[in-house]
Amino acid sequence: MAFTFQINDDVNWNHDEKLLKKAEENLPEIIETTVVPVAIADVVADQKGANGYVAKISDKNITKLADYTLGRDESIVLDLGDHYVGHFTLAINSVGSPMDAPLYLQLKFAEVPAEIAAKSSDYDGWLSKSWIQEEYIHLDVLPATLSLPRRYSCRYIELKVIDTSPKWKASFSQPVFTAESSVSMNQLAPYEIDDPELKDIYNVSVKTLLDCMQTVFEDGPKRDRRLWIGDLRLQALANYATFGDLALTKRCLYLFGGMTTEEGKVPANVFTAPELIPDDTFLFEYSIFFAAILADYYYETKDLEVLKDLYPMAKKQMDLAMKLVDDEGRLNLLEEWPAFIDWSNEFEKDTAGQGTMIYALRRFIIIAKVMEETAIETYERVLADMIHFSREVLFDTKEQQFIVEKNHEINVASQVWMVLAEVFDQEKNSEIMTTTVATQFPITGIATPYMYHHVVEALFLAGLKEEAIILMKNYWGKMIDLGADTFWEAFKPEEPDFSPYGSPIMSSYCHAWSCTPAYLIKKYL
Amino acid sequence: MAFTFQINDDVNWNHDEKLLKKAEENLPEIIETTVVPVAIADVVADQKGANGYVAKISDKNITKLADYTLGRDESIVLDLGDHYVGHFTLAINSVGSPMDAPLYLQLKFAEVPAEIAAKSSDYDGWLSKSWIQEEYIHLDVLPATLSLPRRYSCRYIELKVIDTSPKWKASFSQPVFTAESSVSMNQLAPYEIDDPELKDIYNVSVKTLLDCMQTVFEDGPKRDRRLWIGDLRLQALANYATFGDLALTKRCLYLFGGMTTEEGKVPANVFTAPELIPDDTFLFEYSIFFAAILADYYYETKDLEVLKDLYPMAKKQMDLAMKLVDDEGRLNLLEEWPAFIDWSNEFEKDTAGQGTMIYALRRFIIIAKVMEETAIETYERVLADMIHFSREVLFDTKEQQFIVEKNHEINVASQVWMVLAEVFDQEKNSEIMTTTVATQFPITGIATPYMYHHVVEALFLAGLKEEAIILMKNYWGKMIDLGADTFWEAFKPEEPDFSPYGSPIMSSYCHAWSCTPAYLIKKYL
């Protein structure tokens, strides 16, 4: 998640200290793993790689790193062999005459080779330049051990000497990357997949999830580095299917449940430093997905304590959302509480939004029944109204597709969310998705694995298993073909060089909402 | 000192631990003084200022600093009110929506306003870019107190926000500069000077010296930051006349005496971190000036212990130098042991070099007598030979000027050093300097206060007091007119924008060898 921009500076927040205390009690220990670079790499332009670059193993031998002394404008790229999240240390010495000037060093941390090739100064987008993973460091005295205080998300590390002096050069040794996650690959039960493509997709999904599991489920360890509801829902599902770290999910649920607006709305995301802070951003389906995440969690754990603690907030989201549903069963979205659905604003989102509400309401009703909700009929009636309206008004029987009421637009997202919402039975859903595949595939104009995930799940749910597998291979598999060690925040198969921010140095190449193939494969195959 | 470049990687060094222990015993306590900015400044192009820029007091009020929140590409310049050397801390907060990206901040420390205006990326000279006093800092979490670990030499501090995010801005408060020196202005005895120009020159000299007095006499606290013999000699003289911190001079003498080559030569400069390291640079008159500095120290202190400890090294320098003096009394300089005299290589230095040797030999003989040197006649004979050769061969009686033997060149440096060496009596010296003033003033082509110091002292010594005062005012006074808070490493009155490195960001505007007017005024006025 990242691409949304709201400022709501007049919001008053409730902090429920009892719930937030439970969030803190479930703060995980971070597991550290020592990683040393496996090679020195040369980054070269090549359309076979992400954003037009690949890393080749250099003629230089990583075991002789200290011998490759570097002077002004000379650089070397270390390859960790895989994508990791953590801290970097390096020993540095001077070679030659006594060190008669400071060492001025630039370090660049890159998830993909294209980031090494990109010039930071060329980036001028609206997302903050502060996300670019580079540091400029002066060292007045050598030898020294450089221990960078910040966390990075990377596979490649460029060491570039801006200057030494003409009398000496810099020598680097003992590069160590301490990888961090709240889970370990050792927690993963063996899982056999015969199809080699799906096996690769599964493995990369799991690595993506692991790197995003820190003290919260982060959206991207390189950029945003924080807990969004949209990512959390998918990460939690993938986590149940793999690492099964229930404490982290519980912690994240409590973080959202513990910080709500005066009217009870959960924020789209929260910050955890310097203290627990809710963001002033609100997205319609993210709010109601709080109920879905709680229902999923209860389904996995049967943990009544968590359910009881957080049910009131889940109910509140549904109640707030239901105020937007009119007597006909039509969801009327508000400008200040928009549905996200996908980054793209090229299609109308009302029908997809209606689908997300039905989807969430179904899950809420399950936990409402567990909680012996007295007003259960209200929710069931709204659900019935919304389904009725969707079938009668939003479904075009001639086209066998859902439309957007105001302009009769037919788009992929509407079909997908109405299928996921199970507005019709599986047979009808199968017809809808078959029509969608026939008329709208190959998909264009959708940039996020988040939306692609929902397309694939809708295909599975509608029984179009083969089409679902093909789409997974064409989408996530294509990222692997381009060198992905972890799956990306954004990818358009029809435009492989697409970067939503105009430069690969701003893109996140390890992004939580792309980790779902592990869940999809385990659930549907 | 700075502008010399030698690599001698085959030198073997003796470390005399007994002497180096005495150097460490005289390591001074650094005195810290808290300085807060007095204003916010606007840097504007104006030929009235150093290198074409001045700082004007901004409309913004320093007491409201925290109110001036800064977003992408916005900056503010703090003015400390005077030049200082030390460490900087700053409180930083975010204002607006929750901090959804790191803060990326650039800090630039400038001795003169022109450094703020200069772009670092435009500098491409041979001196290391690592000297540019700027830092790029990421802060992941605000509020924070930024305590920069490095030491800076500056009056102006630019805070430039490279980026926040569109949702919040950075706010700065509590800027504190902790100024450092081994001496304090409180140690300075009151000293009345009626002439306001000379008073200003005296005060700026003293400030220059104070800022260069750290754990050694540094050449420049911004750039080089280390102990050179050439600067030490002048700093010690200015120090005797002002702060009178004898321990630091003693320490520096022991540092040079404790680290000599196998043949006994002292290096031109030494490093003190990460350990005591002699540089592999050798300059002829710097070596023999070790004897002059020791003689000056003994003259000031009558400290026989230091004299006895270091006399052998002083003698060694003279012995090595005397090997270059032929039977006629002619100094024959070697390429690997060049005379410095001045940065300029536009004039021949042999005659000036001959002068430095006579100057040093005279001072050595004084301490040799104290030490009851048995070979005293040898030194006295060489001195006589060199004086004889200088008078008979190097002096052009028609021109009343010293020439360079090989090409009959007449230059300022030759006259100055022969006068300082007292090759003739004062009457004759007066004639020589009068001729020099008449034929070669205003001086052109000399860039260093180091050489200008020797010109002024030669004028005083020759009895040309008025000319000496005029030259002091035209040289050091002109720097003050251009806004100098401390005196500079390099200055050509005939070319005020001259920068020896092509950019003001590389120049040192507080440089030890320019601090001598305090000594000259006290000694000769």
Interface residues (C-beta under 8 A of the other chain):
Chain A: F5 I7 N8 D9 R72 G96 S97 P98 M99 D100 A101 P102 L103 Y104 W126 L127 S128 K129 S130 W131 I132 E135 Y136 H138 D140 V141 L142 P143 R150 I162 D163 T164 S165 P166 K167 D224 R226 F271 A273 P274 I277 P278 D279 D280
Chain B: F5 I7 N8 D9 R72 G96 S97 P98 M99 D100 A101 P102 L103 Y104 W126 L127 S128 K129 S130 W131 I132 E135 Y136 H138 D140 V141 L142 P143 R150 I162 D163 T164 S165 P166 K167 D224 R226 F271 A273 P274 I277 P278 D279 D280
